[in-house]
């Protein structure tokens, strides 16, 4: 009964919003102008307790998808998937069952005492519940195969089929002789843990274990524990799946395992900084049965189209995206709802407000508004879209992504990290200038931020893409606003990320307007933007 009542409430609210902000209302404005009122209304509702934190595989997620497709229709978008706004995303929910497993590590013939959660964590990467393992452990340094980096290859042709590989997180540090190798101080995608697991599968390994340190991962072991030991994890259930075993071990555990097998971890780490490094067998094996609870579920991306007006260019598209999911309901006591107001009800609501204006002022190219699922689970919704796009990838001009918008106030600048990799950089600067803004100074991407949001799924597929961020040059009250913005650090991925009706949303509207203006510039340009020469993600575009 509660589900029926909630659906009725949802439908009623959707209808009221569509009446308040009709899709085709006549306006004297000649350009698409994002309105604060609908953005605020969407933000407030999407982050309310009624949607229960918009969790993947949870009731709140189902309600969110219903709300988004209802609103997409209300503002006048056309369904992007035939007659439907929904694109199914096949997902597997995985929870390791250490109490029903007996998997462990044996080094030099002796069992190494390991406690699940405290010393290491693991789970299946192939959406299968049971695995029987008896596999040699091999240390492969950073686990990188990067021909463009002077032929860097940590695998050196070694056959890793049936083996479990152990890898460091991050990528090789720059040297005096090679200050720019692997992007110098900045992180490349080769340094991300997601790349490590992907490469392990490409190498045919039976499993992959990452060595955790706070410095290399940019977060503490507790973050790994919470994601792997204390919660259900999600992974795509179709397409390219991972290895049978994926996991992490603490630095202390790695030292213990390496020493038991007769190896010195520090010496191997030092050796792995050189491109002549070769894989090292550890005289250790992963043995036993690893069991997990696995369930299958359908999540949904939601997508709507504003058709283009040019007879030829309308066959190409600009995609605006934001992830609709957050962390849902967790726990049994106290406040169990992770509302995710800033992350990412802000981007989700902004896209709805932008779409309402875009339908009144179509561009030469078509425009897609795409709300993707399961970003918090590893960019799953955007990865599923890129694998089976609703619009041909080779005819997708750009992806502009919004994630965690400015909730503090107006700024003088806009952040466009990653735009410099493509011709979008110049367009981003021109759009900023037209709005009286400047581009925020670039900083080394030490934590690999470019690879952590949904635009990256498009970049890997060859589409020029980046996330539009707010700057920090506050128009007024700089000191107070800087302090106010800093308070969000303690609320990130916590139950405290809740909507406050006193928020000044002028900066959020400004960020949404900038994104829409930039998208319009791309949509009306004579040609699609290209990648800069030599950028590794440009190879995928060139291959289309």
Helices and strands as residue ranges (DSSP letters): H 2-20, H 36-46, G 49-51, H 59-75, E 78-79, E 86-96, G 98-100, E 104-107, E 110-112, E 120-123, E 130-139, E 145-146, E 152-153, E 164-168, G 181-183, G 189-191, H 193-202, E 207-212, H 214-217, H 221-228, E 233-236, E 245-250, H 251-260, H 265-271, E 280-306, G 313-315, E 317-323, E 328-329, E 337-338, I 341-345, H 346-358, E 366-372, G 375-377, H 380-387, G 393-395, E 396-401, E 413-415, G 419-421, H 424-434, E 438-439, G 449-451, H 455-460, E 465-467, E 469-470, H 478-486, G 487-490, H 506-524, H 538-542
